[in-house]
Amino acid sequence: MTQELIIHTEKEIAHTVQFENNDLMSGLINGEVFNWEVAAINDTTYHVIKDNKSYRIELLERDNTTKTFLIKVNGKKIPLKIADQFDLLLHQLGMDDLNTAKVDELKAPMPGLVLNTNVVVGQEVSAGEALMVLEAMKMENVLKSPTDGIIKSIEVEKGVAVEKNQVLITFE
């Protein structure tokens, strides 16, 4: 089974990598045959031998959502962005920017009672930050920010009952 990846490096140079099989040890890079040996030193560091040359590769940063990586090859840092066949298909269909869609409001995921609001209008928040506590079915549910942003408005007050999909907070 052939697996194809497009790897973009720091200078926006794209490299097409096609692996021959699931062991990822051979295939084609930009149409040229390659074979390499890979030995793991630890969870983030590898020793690679390709074309009789030795490389020490360290994974410094990884973001699985954006498929971006920062690696160090023999001491030189290299940022990478990887796209597989599914990413290429989404791009062809014009659906490749769905992860970056702007979220401008937080809605109630269920009917409940607002127990507490942890933010104020104008406050800057980060994705995942606790914004509000909603009681539903005798359980307290912490509602977190779906995005980085600034609180534009708080549409409900403490002690108010809300319905599912009711707007609770808007973001700038």
TIRO-2110 file (N, C-alpha, C; in Angstrom, 1 decimal):
// TIRO-2110
0.8, -1.2, 0.0, N, 1, A
0.0, 0.0, 0.0, CA, 1, A
0.9, 1.2, 0.0, C, 1, A
0.6, 2.2, -0.9, N, 2, A
1.4, 3.4, -1.0, CA, 2, A
0.7, 4.5, -0.2, C, 2, A
1.5, 5.2, 0.6, N, 3, A
1.0, 6.3, 1.4, CA, 3, A
1.8, 7.6, 0.9, C, 3, A
1.1, 8.6, 0.6, N, 4, A
1.7, 9.8, 0.1, CA, 4, A
1.5, 11.0, 1.0, C, 4, A
2.6, 11.7, 1.3, N, 5, A
2.5, 12.9, 2.1, CA, 5, A
3.2, 14.1, 1.4, C, 5, A
2.7, 15.3, 1.6, N, 6, A
3.3, 16.5, 1.1, CA, 6, A
3.9, 17.2, 2.3, C, 6, A
5.2, 17.4, 2.3, N, 7, A
5.9, 18.1, 3.5, CA, 7, A
6.4, 19.4, 3.0, C, 7, A
5.9, 20.5, 3.7, N, 8, A
6.3, 21.9, 3.4, CA, 8, A
7.4, 22.2, 4.5, C, 8, A
8.5, 22.7, 4.0, N, 9, A
9.6, 23.1, 4.9, CA, 9, A
9.5, 24.6, 5.1, C, 9, A
10.5, 25.2, 5.9, N, 10, A
10.5, 26.6, 6.3, CA, 10, A
10.5, 27.5, 5.1, C, 10, A
11.0, 27.2, 4.0, N, 11, A
11.0, 28.1, 2.8, CA, 11, A
9.9, 27.8, 1.9, C, 11, A
8.8, 27.2, 2.4, N, 12, A
7.6, 26.8, 1.6, CA, 12, A
8.0, 25.9, 0.4, C, 12, A
9.0, 25.1, 0.6, N, 13, A
9.4, 24.1, -0.4, CA, 13, A
8.6, 22.9, -0.1, C, 13, A
7.9, 22.4, -1.1, N, 14, A
7.1, 21.2, -0.9, CA, 14, A
7.8, 19.9, -1.4, C, 14, A
7.8, 18.9, -0.6, N, 15, A
8.4, 17.6, -0.9, CA, 15, A
7.4, 16.6, -0.9, C, 15, A
7.3, 15.8, -2.0, N, 16, A
6.3, 14.7, -2.0, CA, 16, A
7.0, 13.4, -1.6, C, 16, A
6.5, 12.8, -0.6, N, 17, A
7.0, 11.5, -0.1, CA, 17, A
6.0, 10.4, -0.3, C, 17, A
6.4, 9.4, -0.9, N, 18, A
5.5, 8.2, -1.1, CA, 18, A
6.2, 7.0, -0.5, C, 18, A
5.6, 6.4, 0.5, N, 19, A
6.1, 5.2, 1.2, CA, 19, A
5.6, 4.0, 0.4, C, 19, A
6.5, 3.0, 0.3, N, 20, A
6.1, 1.8, -0.4, CA, 20, A
5.2, 0.9, 0.4, C, 20, A
5.4, 0.9, 1.7, N, 21, A
4.5, 0.0, 2.5, CA, 21, A
4.5, 0.6, 3.9, C, 21, A
3.8, -0.1, 4.8, N, 22, A
3.5, 0.5, 6.2, CA, 22, A
4.7, 0.7, 7.1, C, 22, A
5.9, 0.1, 6.7, N, 23, A
7.0, 0.2, 7.6, CA, 23, A
7.7, 1.6, 7.5, C, 23, A
7.3, 2.3, 6.5, N, 24, A
7.8, 3.7, 6.2, CA, 24, A
9.4, 3.8, 6.1, C, 24, A
10.0, 2.7, 5.6, N, 25, A
11.4, 2.6, 5.5, CA, 25, A
11.9, 2.9, 4.0, C, 25, A
11.0, 2.9, 3.0, N, 26, A
11.5, 3.0, 1.7, CA, 26, A
10.3, 3.6, 0.8, C, 26, A
10.7, 4.2, -0.3, N, 27, A
9.7, 4.7, -1.2, CA, 27, A
10.4, 5.8, -2.1, C, 27, A
9.6, 6.8, -2.4, N, 28, A
10.1, 7.9, -3.2, CA, 28, A
10.0, 9.2, -2.5, C, 28, A
11.0, 10.1, -2.7, N, 29, A
11.0, 11.5, -2.2, CA, 29, A
11.2, 12.3, -3.5, C, 29, A
10.2, 13.1, -3.9, N, 30, A
10.2, 13.9, -5.1, CA, 30, A
10.6, 13.0, -6.3, C, 30, A
10.1, 11.8, -6.3, N, 31, A
10.3, 10.9, -7.5, CA, 31, A
11.6, 10.1, -7.4, C, 31, A
12.4, 10.3, -6.4, N, 32, A
13.7, 9.6, -6.3, CA, 32, A
13.6, 8.5, -5.2, C, 32, A
14.1, 7.3, -5.5, N, 33, A
14.0, 6.2, -4.6, CA, 33, A
14.8, 6.5, -3.3, C, 33, A
14.3, 6.1, -2.2, N, 34, A
15.0, 6.2, -0.9, CA, 34, A
14.8, 5.0, -0.1, C, 34, A
15.8, 4.7, 0.7, N, 35, A
15.7, 3.7, 1.7, CA, 35, A
16.5, 4.2, 2.9, C, 35, A
15.9, 4.0, 4.1, N, 36, A
16.6, 4.5, 5.3, CA, 36, A
16.4, 3.5, 6.4, C, 36, A
17.3, 3.6, 7.4, N, 37, A
17.1, 2.9, 8.6, CA, 37, A
16.9, 3.8, 9.7, C, 37, A
15.9, 3.5, 10.6, N, 38, A
15.5, 4.4, 11.7, CA, 38, A
15.6, 3.6, 13.0, C, 38, A
16.3, 4.2, 14.0, N, 39, A
16.4, 3.6, 15.3, CA, 39, A
15.9, 4.7, 16.3, C, 39, A
15.0, 4.3, 17.1, N, 40, A
14.5, 5.3, 18.2, CA, 40, A
15.5, 5.3, 19.3, C, 40, A
15.9, 6.5, 19.7, N, 41, A
16.8, 6.7, 20.9, CA, 41, A
15.9, 6.8, 22.1, C, 41, A
14.8, 7.6, 21.9, N, 42, A
13.8, 7.8, 23.0, CA, 42, A
12.5, 8.2, 22.3, C, 42, A
11.5, 8.7, 23.0, N, 43, A
10.2, 9.0, 22.4, CA, 43, A
10.3, 10.1, 21.4, C, 43, A
11.3, 11.0, 21.4, N, 44, A
11.3, 12.1, 20.5, CA, 44, A
12.6, 12.3, 19.7, C, 44, A
13.5, 11.3, 19.9, N, 45, A
14.8, 11.4, 19.2, CA, 45, A
15.1, 10.1, 18.5, C, 45, A
15.6, 10.3, 17.2, N, 46, A
15.8, 9.1, 16.3, CA, 46, A
17.2, 9.2, 15.7, C, 46, A
17.7, 8.1, 15.4, N, 47, A
18.9, 8.0, 14.6, CA, 47, A
18.6, 7.4, 13.3, C, 47, A
18.9, 8.2, 12.2, N, 48, A
18.5, 7.8, 10.8, CA, 48, A
19.7, 7.6, 10.0, C, 48, A
19.8, 6.6, 9.2, N, 49, A
20.9, 6.4, 8.2, CA, 49, A
20.2, 6.4, 6.9, C, 49, A
20.7, 7.3, 6.0, N, 50, A
20.2, 7.4, 4.6, CA, 50, A
21.3, 7.7, 3.7, C, 50, A
21.5, 6.9, 2.7, N, 51, A
22.6, 7.1, 1.7, CA, 51, A
23.9, 7.1, 2.4, C, 51, A
24.1, 6.2, 3.4, N, 52, A
25.4, 6.1, 4.2, CA, 52, A
25.7, 7.3, 5.0, C, 52, A
24.7, 8.2, 5.2, N, 53, A
24.9, 9.3, 6.1, CA, 53, A
24.1, 9.2, 7.4, C, 53, A
24.6, 9.7, 8.5, N, 54, A
23.9, 9.5, 9.8, CA, 54, A
23.3, 10.9, 10.1, C, 54, A
22.0, 10.8, 10.6, N, 55, A
21.3, 11.9, 11.0, CA, 55, A
20.7, 11.7, 12.4, C, 55, A
20.8, 12.7, 13.2, N, 56, A
20.1, 12.7, 14.6, CA, 56, A
18.9, 13.6, 14.4, C, 56, A
17.7, 13.1, 14.6, N, 57, A
16.5, 13.9, 14.4, CA, 57, A
15.7, 13.9, 15.7, C, 57, A
15.4, 15.1, 16.2, N, 58, A
14.7, 15.3, 17.4, CA, 58, A
13.4, 16.0, 17.1, C, 58, A
12.3, 15.6, 17.7, N, 59, A
11.0, 16.2, 17.6, CA, 59, A
10.9, 17.2, 18.7, C, 59, A
10.9, 18.5, 18.4, N, 60, A
10.9, 19.6, 19.4, CA, 60, A
9.5, 20.0, 19.8, C, 60, A
8.6, 20.2, 18.7, N, 61, A
7.3, 20.6, 18.9, CA, 61, A
6.4, 19.9, 18.0, C, 61, A
5.1, 19.6, 18.4, N, 62, A
4.2, 18.9, 17.5, CA, 62, A
2.8, 19.5, 17.8, C, 62, A
2.0, 19.8, 16.8, N, 63, A
0.7, 20.2, 16.9, CA, 63, A
-0.1, 19.4, 15.9, C, 63, A
-0.8, 18.4, 16.5, N, 64, A
-1.5, 17.4, 15.6, CA, 64, A
-2.7, 18.0, 14.9, C, 64, A
-3.3, 19.1, 15.5, N, 65, A
-4.5, 19.7, 14.9, CA, 65, A
-4.1, 20.4, 13.5, C, 65, A
-3.0, 21.1, 13.5, N, 66, A
-2.5, 21.8, 12.3, CA, 66, A
-1.5, 21.0, 11.5, C, 66, A
-1.1, 19.9, 12.1, N, 67, A
-0.1, 19.0, 11.5, CA, 67, A
1.2, 19.7, 11.2, C, 67, A
1.6, 20.5, 12.2, N, 68, A
2.9, 21.3, 12.1, CA, 68, A
3.8, 20.7, 13.1, C, 68, A
5.1, 20.7, 12.8, N, 69, A
6.1, 20.1, 13.6, CA, 69, A
7.4, 21.0, 13.6, C, 69, A
8.1, 21.0, 14.6, N, 70, A
9.4, 21.6, 14.6, CA, 70, A
10.4, 20.5, 15.0, C, 70, A
11.3, 20.2, 14.1, N, 71, A
12.3, 19.1, 14.3, CA, 71, A
13.7, 19.7, 14.3, C, 71, A
14.6, 19.0, 14.8, N, 72, A
16.0, 19.4, 14.8, CA, 72, A
16.8, 18.3, 14.1, C, 72, A
17.4, 18.6, 13.0, N, 73, A
18.2, 17.6, 12.2, CA, 73, A
19.7, 18.0, 12.4, C, 73, A
20.4, 17.1, 13.1, N, 74, A
21.9, 17.4, 13.3, CA, 74, A
22.1, 18.8, 13.8, C, 74, A
21.2, 19.3, 14.7, N, 75, A
21.4, 20.6, 15.3, CA, 75, A
20.7, 21.7, 14.6, C, 75, A
20.2, 21.5, 13.4, N, 76, A
19.5, 22.6, 12.7, CA, 76, A
18.0, 22.4, 12.8, C, 76, A
17.3, 23.5, 13.3, N, 77, A
15.9, 23.5, 13.5, CA, 77, A
15.2, 23.7, 12.2, C, 77, A
14.1, 22.8, 11.9, N, 78, A
13.4, 22.9, 10.7, CA, 78, A
11.9, 22.8, 11.0, C, 78, A
11.1, 23.8, 10.7, N, 79, A
9.6, 23.7, 10.8, CA, 79, A
9.1, 22.9, 9.6, C, 79, A
8.1, 22.1, 9.9, N, 80, A
7.4, 21.3, 8.9, CA, 80, A
5.9, 21.4, 9.0, C, 80, A
5.3, 21.3, 7.8, N, 81, A
3.8, 21.2, 7.8, CA, 81, A
3.5, 20.0, 6.9, C, 81, A
2.7, 19.0, 7.4, N, 82, A
2.5, 17.8, 6.6, CA, 82, A
1.0, 17.7, 6.2, C, 82, A
0.9, 17.3, 4.9, N, 83, A
-0.5, 17.1, 4.3, CA, 83, A
-0.5, 15.7, 3.8, C, 83, A
-1.6, 15.0, 4.1, N, 84, A
-1.8, 13.6, 3.6, CA, 84, A
-2.8, 13.7, 2.5, C, 84, A
-3.2, 12.5, 1.9, N, 85, A
-4.1, 12.4, 0.8, CA, 85, A
-5.5, 13.0, 1.2, C, 85, A
-5.9, 12.9, 2.5, N, 86, A
-7.2, 13.5, 3.0, CA, 86, A
-7.1, 15.0, 3.0, C, 86, A
-6.0, 15.6, 3.4, N, 87, A
-5.8, 17.0, 3.4, CA, 87, A
-5.8, 17.6, 2.0, C, 87, A
-5.2, 16.8, 1.0, N, 88, A
-5.2, 17.2, -0.4, CA, 88, A
-6.6, 17.2, -0.9, C, 88, A
-7.4, 16.2, -0.6, N, 89, A
-8.8, 16.1, -1.1, CA, 89, A
-9.6, 17.2, -0.5, C, 89, A
-9.5, 17.5, 0.8, N, 90, A
-10.2, 18.7, 1.4, CA, 90, A
-9.8, 20.0, 0.7, C, 90, A
-8.6, 20.1, 0.3, N, 91, A
-8.1, 21.3, -0.4, CA, 91, A
-8.8, 21.4, -1.7, C, 91, A
-8.8, 20.3, -2.4, N, 92, A
-9.4, 20.3, -3.8, CA, 92, A
-10.9, 20.6, -3.7, C, 92, A
-11.6, 20.2, -2.6, N, 93, A
-13.0, 20.5, -2.4, CA, 93, A
-13.3, 21.9, -1.8, C, 93, A
-12.2, 22.6, -1.5, N, 94, A
-12.3, 23.9, -0.9, CA, 94, A
-12.8, 23.9, 0.6, C, 94, A
-12.4, 22.8, 1.2, N, 95, A
-12.8, 22.6, 2.6, CA, 95, A
-11.6, 22.5, 3.6, C, 95, A
-10.5, 23.1, 3.2, N, 96, A
-9.3, 22.9, 3.9, CA, 96, A
-9.1, 23.9, 5.1, C, 96, A
-10.0, 24.9, 5.2, N, 97, A
-9.8, 25.8, 6.3, CA, 97, A
-10.9, 25.7, 7.4, C, 97, A
-11.5, 24.6, 7.5, N, 98, A
-12.6, 24.4, 8.5, CA, 98, A
-12.1, 24.5, 9.9, C, 98, A
-10.9, 24.1, 10.2, N, 99, A
-10.4, 24.2, 11.6, CA, 99, A
-10.1, 25.7, 12.0, C, 99, A
-10.0, 26.6, 11.0, N, 100, A
-9.7, 28.0, 11.4, CA, 100, A
-11.0, 28.8, 11.3, C, 100, A
-12.1, 28.2, 11.2, N, 101, A
-13.4, 29.0, 11.1, CA, 101, A
-13.5, 29.8, 12.4, C, 101, A
-13.9, 31.0, 12.3, N, 102, A
-14.0, 31.9, 13.5, CA, 102, A
-15.3, 31.5, 14.3, C, 102, A
-15.1, 31.3, 15.6, N, 103, A
-16.3, 31.1, 16.4, CA, 103, A
-16.6, 32.4, 17.1, C, 103, A
-17.8, 32.9, 17.0, N, 104, A
-18.1, 34.2, 17.6, CA, 104, A
-19.2, 34.1, 18.7, C, 104, A
-19.6, 32.9, 19.1, N, 105, A
-20.5, 32.8, 20.2, CA, 105, A
-20.4, 31.5, 20.9, C, 105, A
-20.8, 31.5, 22.2, N, 106, A
-20.9, 30.3, 23.0, CA, 106, A
-22.4, 30.1, 23.2, C, 106, A
-22.9, 28.9, 22.8, N, 107, A
-24.3, 28.5, 23.0, CA, 107, A
-24.4, 27.5, 24.1, C, 107, A
-25.6, 27.4, 24.8, N, 108, A
-25.9, 26.4, 25.8, CA, 108, A
-26.0, 25.1, 25.1, C, 108, A
-25.2, 24.1, 25.6, N, 109, A
-25.2, 22.8, 25.0, CA, 109, A
-26.4, 22.0, 25.4, C, 109, A
-27.2, 22.5, 26.5, N, 110, A
-28.3, 21.8, 27.0, CA, 110, A
-29.1, 22.8, 27.8, C, 110, A
-30.4, 22.5, 28.1, N, 111, A
-31.1, 23.4, 29.0, CA, 111, A
-30.5, 23.4, 30.4, C, 111, A
-30.6, 24.5, 31.1, N, 112, A
-30.0, 24.5, 32.5, CA, 112, A
-30.2, 25.8, 33.1, C, 112, A
-29.5, 25.9, 34.3, N, 113, A
-29.5, 27.1, 35.1, CA, 113, A
-28.1, 27.7, 35.2, C, 113, A
-27.9, 28.9, 34.9, N, 114, A
-26.6, 29.6, 35.0, CA, 114, A
-26.2, 29.7, 36.5, C, 114, A
-25.2, 29.0, 36.9, N, 115, A
-24.8, 29.1, 38.3, CA, 115, A
-23.7, 30.2, 38.6, C, 115, A
-22.9, 30.4, 37.6, N, 116, A
-21.8, 31.3, 37.7, CA, 116, A
-21.2, 31.8, 36.4, C, 116, A
-20.8, 33.0, 36.3, N, 117, A
-20.1, 33.5, 35.1, CA, 117, A
-18.7, 33.9, 35.6, C, 117, A
-17.7, 33.3, 34.9, N, 118, A
-16.3, 33.5, 35.3, CA, 118, A
-15.6, 34.7, 34.6, C, 118, A
-16.3, 35.3, 33.7, N, 119, A
-15.6, 36.4, 32.8, CA, 119, A
-16.5, 37.6, 32.8, C, 119, A
-15.9, 38.7, 32.3, N, 120, A
-16.6, 40.0, 32.2, CA, 120, A
-16.4, 40.5, 30.8, C, 120, A
-17.3, 41.4, 30.3, N, 121, A
-17.2, 42.0, 29.0, CA, 121, A
-15.8, 42.7, 28.9, C, 121, A
-15.2, 42.5, 27.7, N, 122, A
-13.9, 43.1, 27.5, CA, 122, A
-12.7, 42.2, 27.9, C, 122, A
-13.0, 41.1, 28.6, N, 123, A
-11.9, 40.3, 29.1, CA, 123, A
-11.4, 39.4, 27.9, C, 123, A
-10.0, 39.3, 27.8, N, 124, A
-9.4, 38.4, 26.8, CA, 124, A
-9.4, 37.0, 27.4, C, 124, A
-9.8, 36.1, 26.6, N, 125, A
-9.8, 34.7, 27.0, CA, 125, A
-9.1, 33.8, 26.0, C, 125, A
-8.6, 32.6, 26.5, N, 126, A
-8.0, 31.6, 25.6, CA, 126, A
-8.9, 30.4, 25.4, C, 126, A
-8.7, 29.8, 24.3, N, 127, A
-9.4, 28.5, 24.0, CA, 127, A
-9.2, 27.6, 25.2, C, 127, A
-10.4, 27.0, 25.7, N, 128, A
-10.3, 26.1, 26.8, CA, 128, A
-10.5, 26.7, 28.2, C, 128, A
-10.5, 28.0, 28.2, N, 129, A
-10.6, 28.7, 29.5, CA, 129, A
-12.1, 28.6, 30.0, C, 129, A
-12.3, 28.4, 31.3, N, 130, A
-13.6, 28.3, 31.9, CA, 130, A
-14.3, 29.6, 31.8, C, 130, A
-15.5, 29.6, 31.2, N, 131, A
-16.3, 30.9, 31.0, CA, 131, A
-17.5, 30.9, 32.0, C, 131, A
-18.2, 29.8, 32.1, N, 132, A
-19.4, 29.8, 32.8, CA, 132, A
-19.7, 28.4, 33.4, C, 132, A
-20.5, 28.4, 34.5, N, 133, A
-21.0, 27.1, 35.0, CA, 133, A
-22.5, 27.0, 34.8, C, 133, A
-22.9, 25.9, 34.2, N, 134, A
-24.3, 25.7, 33.9, CA, 134, A
-24.7, 24.4, 34.7, C, 134, A
-25.8, 24.5, 35.4, N, 135, A
-26.3, 23.3, 36.1, CA, 135, A
-27.4, 22.7, 35.2, C, 135, A
-27.3, 21.4, 35.0, N, 136, A
-28.2, 20.7, 34.2, CA, 136, A
-28.4, 19.3, 34.8, C, 136, A
-29.6, 18.9, 35.1, N, 137, A
-29.9, 17.6, 35.6, CA, 137, A
-29.0, 17.3, 36.9, C, 137, A
-29.0, 18.3, 37.8, N, 138, A
-28.3, 18.3, 39.1, CA, 138, A
-26.8, 18.1, 38.9, C, 138, A
-26.2, 18.4, 37.7, N, 139, A
-24.8, 18.3, 37.5, CA, 139, A
-24.3, 19.7, 37.1, C, 139, A
-23.1, 20.0, 37.6, N, 140, A
-22.5, 21.3, 37.3, CA, 140, A
-21.6, 21.1, 36.0, C, 140, A
-21.8, 21.8, 35.0, N, 141, A
-21.1, 21.7, 33.8, CA, 141, A
-20.3, 23.0, 33.5, C, 141, A
-19.0, 22.9, 33.4, N, 142, A
-18.1, 24.1, 33.2, CA, 142, A
-18.1, 24.2, 31.6, C, 142, A
-18.5, 25.4, 31.2, N, 143, A
-18.5, 25.7, 29.8, CA, 143, A
-17.2, 26.5, 29.5, C, 143, A
-16.5, 25.9, 28.5, N, 144, A
-15.1, 26.5, 28.2, CA, 144, A
-15.2, 27.3, 26.9, C, 144, A
-14.2, 28.2, 26.7, N, 145, A
-14.2, 29.0, 25.5, CA, 145, A
-13.7, 28.1, 24.3, C, 145, A
-14.5, 28.2, 23.2, N, 146, A
-14.1, 27.4, 22.0, CA, 146, A
-13.0, 28.0, 21.2, C, 146, A
-12.6, 29.3, 21.6, N, 147, A
-11.7, 30.0, 20.8, CA, 147, A
-10.9, 31.0, 21.7, C, 147, A
-9.8, 31.5, 21.1, N, 148, A
-9.2, 32.7, 21.7, CA, 148, A
-10.0, 33.9, 21.3, C, 148, A
-10.1, 34.9, 22.2, N, 149, A
-10.9, 36.1, 21.8, CA, 149, A
-11.1, 37.0, 23.0, C, 149, A
-12.0, 38.0, 22.7, N, 150, A
-12.3, 39.0, 23.7, CA, 150, A
-13.9, 38.9, 23.9, C, 150, A
-14.3, 38.9, 25.1, N, 151, A
-15.7, 38.8, 25.4, CA, 151, A
-16.4, 40.1, 25.0, C, 151, A
-17.3, 39.9, 24.0, N, 152, A
-18.0, 41.1, 23.5, CA, 152, A
-19.3, 41.4, 24.3, C, 152, A
-20.0, 40.3, 24.7, N, 153, A
-21.2, 40.4, 25.5, CA, 153, A
-21.5, 39.2, 26.3, C, 153, A
-22.2, 39.3, 27.4, N, 154, A
-22.7, 38.2, 28.2, CA, 154, A
-24.2, 38.3, 28.1, C, 154, A
-24.8, 37.4, 27.5, N, 155, A
-26.2, 37.5, 27.2, CA, 155, A
-27.2, 37.0, 28.4, C, 155, A
-26.6, 36.3, 29.4, N, 156, A
-27.4, 35.8, 30.5, CA, 156, A
-26.8, 36.2, 31.8, C, 156, A
-27.6, 36.1, 32.9, N, 157, A
-27.1, 36.4, 34.2, CA, 157, A
-27.2, 35.2, 35.1, C, 157, A
-26.4, 35.3, 36.2, N, 158, A
-26.5, 34.2, 37.2, CA, 158, A
-27.9, 34.0, 37.7, C, 158, A
-28.3, 32.7, 37.8, N, 159, A
-29.6, 32.4, 38.3, CA, 159, A
-30.7, 32.3, 37.2, C, 159, A
-30.3, 32.5, 36.0, N, 160, A
-31.3, 32.5, 34.9, CA, 160, A
-31.3, 31.1, 34.2, C, 160, A
-32.5, 30.6, 33.9, N, 161, A
-32.7, 29.4, 33.2, CA, 161, A
-32.5, 29.6, 31.7, C, 161, A
-31.7, 28.7, 31.0, N, 162, A
-31.5, 28.9, 29.6, CA, 162, A
-31.9, 27.6, 28.9, C, 162, A
-32.2, 27.8, 27.6, N, 163, A
-32.6, 26.7, 26.7, CA, 163, A
-31.4, 26.2, 25.9, C, 163, A
-31.5, 25.0, 25.4, N, 164, A
-30.5, 24.4, 24.5, CA, 164, A
-30.3, 25.4, 23.3, C, 164, A
-29.0, 25.6, 22.9, N, 165, A
-28.7, 26.5, 21.8, CA, 165, A
-28.9, 28.0, 22.0, C, 165, A
-29.3, 28.4, 23.2, N, 166, A
-29.4, 29.8, 23.5, CA, 166, A
-28.0, 30.4, 23.6, C, 166, A
-27.8, 31.6, 23.0, N, 167, A
-26.5, 32.3, 23.0, CA, 167, A
-26.3, 32.7, 24.4, C, 167, A
-25.1, 32.4, 25.0, N, 168, A
-24.7, 32.8, 26.3, CA, 168, A
-23.7, 33.9, 26.3, C, 168, A
-22.7, 33.8, 25.4, N, 169, A
-21.6, 34.8, 25.4, CA, 169, A
-21.3, 35.0, 23.9, C, 169, A
-20.9, 36.2, 23.5, N, 170, A
-20.4, 36.5, 22.2, CA, 170, A
-19.0, 37.0, 22.3, C, 170, A
-18.2, 36.7, 21.2, N, 171, A
-16.8, 37.1, 21.2, CA, 171, A
-16.6, 38.1, 20.1, C, 171, A
-15.6, 39.0, 20.3, N, 172, A
-15.2, 39.9, 19.2, CA, 172, A
-14.3, 39.2, 18.3, C, 172, A
END
